[in-house]
Amino acid sequence: MTSESSDLLAPLDLAFWSIESAEHPMHLGALGVFTADSPSAAAHAAELLAARAAAVPGLRLRIRRVLLPLGGAARHPAPGFDPLDHVRLAAPVRDFHAAAGALLQQPLDRDRPPWEAHVLPGADGGSFAVLFKFHHALADGLRALTLAAAVMDPAASTAPPAVRAAHPREHSQEHSPWWRALDPRELPGRVAAVPGRAASAALAAVGDVGRVLGIGASVARATWGTRSFAALTARPTGTRRTAGVLLDLDDVHRVRKTAGGTVNDVLIAVVAGALRRWLDERGDGSDGVAPRALVPVSRRRPRTAHPQGNRLSGYLVRLPVDDPAPLARLAAVRAAMDRNKDAGPTRGAGAVALLADHVPSLGHRVGGRSLAHAARLLFDVLVTSVPLPSLGLALGGCPLTEVYPFAPLAHGQALAVAVSTYRGRVHYGLVADAAAVPDLERLAACVRAELAGLVAACDDRTSLIPGPRAT
């Protein structure tokens, strides 16, 4: 234990670190599939990842408890950091997703920097995959993207503008002691401003209390009298299964332009329709089913000087699984998302992550496991979007052709859905408790069928619109 650190975990990071258990690992992941240019491409990729990881400061950080604040933790450079402890070359595999599921169910070593990269050679020799795992306390989706991009080929390793780390000089004064930053000529003005600043701080504190009470009331309303849906809940077994779905982004835009809304609205509606198809195929029935989806919202400021640390809120959306019409489901999702956006990401039950800021560090440490059990009371499924750069990525000259993001699976829940767009295609990454959802591939097939159904419904609507009369 040490108290010497300037990189204390933010409250939400500490919450993610504290709620983890062997059956409930809190790491996110991504499975990238590359075209192999030689039989040794996978081995060469593993060598490159290990060599480049040694030069990425964010990959050298481990998490350790601190003396103060009580119950807190901080990121520290790991002494004797060896990338070979984190980059592993597997034996050839026939099914990348089967291998990814088995690897995702294994918790990260909490005594080392909490990340891993598993290189999976394809049995056919024509491709290989890399499964990245990052603990949510080390990186959120944007930060994980930055870290992963840093070990790709140099031409593609530039971080996206939204998560670019500032040059040290850009924020050096922000961390310099106040006496170094103070110009004596400014002293009278600063002293005169103290009462006004104190009043502003007091008003801000009152506003924070009001916001906390409002979020708490919304959470209570969202959980009161609700029932969990058996297909989306599970007794944690610690097992994981993954599946990936590739869709044409042009089809998504076609639906958006015809029916309205945003790309994200369409992608969420696809999840709702896929769940309906899946439940009906299983014989579980979809009548009266409207599960609550938590849609995370990033609150990170563009070009932040400190890209590490989670800055998350969220929207809570009822998925209209019980509605039989694809376009009506999309309209319902669009209306729900519009209501959430009008209220903003700091209000409503979906903003529950913001309450972490008001829990003392020791509270996270002591109550973390209890908090983990409460997730299933608030939402039934996580549906998150992970941004990816539009430029092509490569590793060792081998192009990245597919990339499936994976979200952590909340305690007691059976399914989490993450979505990314890359190179004109939409990639759905599905993670499930393997015991609760042994037929995840069927759900993946329902995702494909649902987008096809939306496109067909849009085509039917267009055909009913009368064209210009011939003269």
Secondary structure, DSSP 4 states (H G I P E B T S, - for coil): -----S-BPPHHHHHHHHS-BTTB--EEEEEEEEE-SSTTHHHHHHHHHHHHHTT-GGGGEEEEE-SSSTT-EEEEEPTT--GGGTEEEPPPBS-HHHHHHHHHTSPP-TTS-SEEEEEEEBTTSSEEEEEEEEETTT--HHHHHHHHHTTS-GGG-PPPGGGPPPPHHHHTGGGS-HHHH--GGGHHHHHHHHHHHHHHHHHHHHHHHHHHHHHHHHHHHHHTT----GGGB----S--EEEEEEEEHHHHHHHHHHH-S-HHHHHHHHHHHHHHHHHHHHT---TT---EEEEEEE-PPTT-S---S--EEEEEEE--TT---HHHHHHHHHHHHHHHHHH-TTSSGGGGGGGGGGS-HHHHHHHHHHHHHHHHHH-SEEEEE----SS--EETTEEEEEEEEEPPPPTTB-EEEEEEEETTEEEEEEEE-TTT-TTHHHHHHHHHHHHHHHHHHHHHHHHHS--PPP-
